[in-house]
Amino acid sequence: MASKSQCNECQGPGYATPIEAMATAPREKLVYLPCIQIKAGKRDYLATVNIDPSSTEYCKVIHRLPMLHDNDELHHSGWNTCASCYGNPAAKRDKLILPCIGSSRIYIIDVSTPRSPRIHAVIEPSEMKALGVTRPHTAHCMADGDVLISTMADENDQNKGAFVLVSGKTWKLKGLWSNQTVKHNYDFWYQYRDNTLISSEWGNPSCWWKGFDNSRVREDYGHELHIWDFKTHQYKYSIPLGDEGRIPLETRFLHDPSKSEGFVGCAYSSNVFRFFKDPLGVWQAEKVIDIPAKSVEGWALPYMPGLITDILISMDDRFLYFSNWIQGDLRQYDISDTRNPKLVGRLFLGGSITSDSGVKTVNDLEPQPAPVYVKGRKLHGGPQMIQLSLDGKRLYLTDSLLSGWDRQFYPNMVKNGSVMLQVDVDTEKGGLTLNKNFLVDFGKEPGGPVLAHEIRYPGGDCTSDIYLPPEKLAGSAKL
């Protein structure tokens, strides 16, 4: 097994366990964010932001890497290597994978010079369509150096859940990961010890690409988790979540590779389900958190869901965080007892029920939150993508979901651009405090306002790194 110093020298994942990452990782100093253009004719770009409080460039965009085409709609991102490659001296975390949810293009970004990324390779939409898939979403590294990416549509842009495998050597498509498909796809996570990959669902692109269509929730949006055999790549069965599990999105196993459980956030139903393996070895799911919809006047519907859009788990598996994009609050739960999460932190950061929104809550025991300003800048959206520092003490967030949904729900955010914020976390008792000295204002970009999305650290983070059991830490496991 490679030593920790060897892993650091090769810029590999560097940590054998999530607890080691939490205890020894240096403070994050740079982040990468995809920035989506609001106006046609402009190209999306990858922004590099300095978040080192000791730097004169603190909270500044220090580099912008434009993509090669219009209308890509960058969205999520992933690394070429992560903790699953720990101990492999040849593994270097030097490529950031950028699937485009709009064009179905996939950019491979070289970040070997962290402050100035460059485009290394491009997988074109025609190559994706040749495999019968489009709309790539989540990218996770594999222990053998390849990258697995979920896809959500077929070559005709109709719903089809599949996966493509990308070579980590040639950066070419190797083919489909499985010869089987499911109705819908979105996010996924794998757990090596249980030989399991679990994927979630969004819906038919025709009902989410340009905006949310409430009339098609039952017909064209998902409500299941899918269980796959990780080694044979075969679909095994699905777990229906029913009406309380509509639109299950971000899927997170606990970081401890010996634990056979995790959580998924269900956006429309605004519930969190715990998935777990029962004594007979069958995967099950149970609702453990419920965010009630609010009765409202002056909004698009007579009720307003929380709309859970992103969730993550701290490296020590103690806290679960998620964002209610529509209602506007960020939440922290103690999950020491995974079956009974306890709310320990909550913070309103904009949203659709602020006291100046024109929306009135009805028969609600909670007062409507005041609008939030940071350094004089009003927050026009709601908390959306979240990322936690490895030590668990700082949580970063942006407020853009998807350009079509942003225009539909938060037109003032689209007009003024999105923001990146930082929240201080109490890791002892729980608690969230907005850092009012931290603001990255993407409304002041040189080319005009943009919509910033997912956040990645060069050294890995809580939503990209998947840890292997101790016996597989050599980095040569064939998955």
Disulfide bonds with the S-S distance in Angstrom:
Cys82-Cys141 2.37
